[in-house]
Amino acid sequence: MLRPILLLCALSIAAPIASGADLAIVGATVVASPDAESLRNATVIVRDGRIQHIAPRDDKRQPEAKTRIDATG
């Protein structure tokens, strides 16, 4: 339960950083909804302050990002 909260905190902190720049949050656990299964060790790509792409960390089709935040823990 703590990881989704940490991801939300990282996204809220990163929003000003991400405006006009690309941001990758790598190694996160993503919970799309309370009923959905979580996606562990994922990469979240943020562009212009909005989530654009979520995929497993090892997905080779991910867009590049200028800034990376390591969310493993």
PEBELQUI-V31170 format. One record per residue. N is the residue number from 1. RES is the residue in one small letter. PHI is phi as a letter, one per 30 degrees, with the letter a starting at -180 (NA if undefined). PSI is psi as a letter, one per 40 degrees, with the letter a starting at -180 (999 if undefined). OMEGA is omega in radians with two decimals (999 if undefined). Layout:
BEGIN
N	RES	PHI	PSI	OMEGA
N	RES	PHI	PSI	OMEGA
END
This chain:
BEGIN
1	m	NA	d	-3.10
2	l	d	d	-3.11
3	r	d	d	3.10
4	p	d	d	3.10
5	i	d	d	3.11
6	l	d	d	3.11
7	l	d	d	3.11
8	l	d	d	3.10
9	c	d	d	3.13
10	a	d	d	3.13
11	l	d	d	-3.13
12	s	d	d	3.08
13	i	d	d	-3.06
14	a	d	e	-3.09
15	a	e	d	3.09
16	p	d	d	3.11
17	i	d	d	-3.01
18	a	d	e	-3.10
19	s	d	h	-3.12
20	g	i	e	3.14
21	a	b	i	3.10
22	d	c	i	-3.13
23	l	b	h	3.05
24	a	c	h	3.01
25	i	c	h	-2.94
26	v	c	h	3.09
27	g	i	e	-3.08
28	a	d	i	2.93
29	t	c	h	-3.07
30	v	c	h	3.08
31	v	c	h	-3.07
32	a	d	d	3.11
33	s	a	i	-3.14
34	p	e	d	-3.11
35	d	c	e	-3.08
36	a	d	i	3.03
37	e	d	i	-3.13
38	s	d	i	3.08
39	l	c	h	-3.09
40	r	d	i	3.10
41	n	h	f	-3.09
42	a	c	i	2.99
43	t	c	h	3.11
44	v	c	h	3.11
45	i	c	h	3.13
46	v	c	h	3.07
47	r	b	h	3.14
48	d	h	f	3.08
49	g	i	e	-3.13
50	r	b	i	3.08
51	i	d	h	-3.13
52	q	c	d	-2.99
53	h	a	h	3.02
54	i	b	h	-3.11
55	a	a	i	3.01
56	p	e	i	-3.08
57	r	e	d	-3.07
58	d	d	e	3.10
59	d	d	h	-3.07
60	k	d	e	-3.09
61	r	c	e	-3.09
62	q	d	i	3.06
63	p	d	i	3.08
64	e	d	i	3.11
65	a	b	i	-3.13
66	k	d	d	-3.10
67	t	b	h	3.13
68	r	b	h	3.03
69	i	c	h	3.12
70	d	d	h	-3.09
71	a	c	e	3.11
72	t	d	i	-3.12
73	g	a	999	999
END
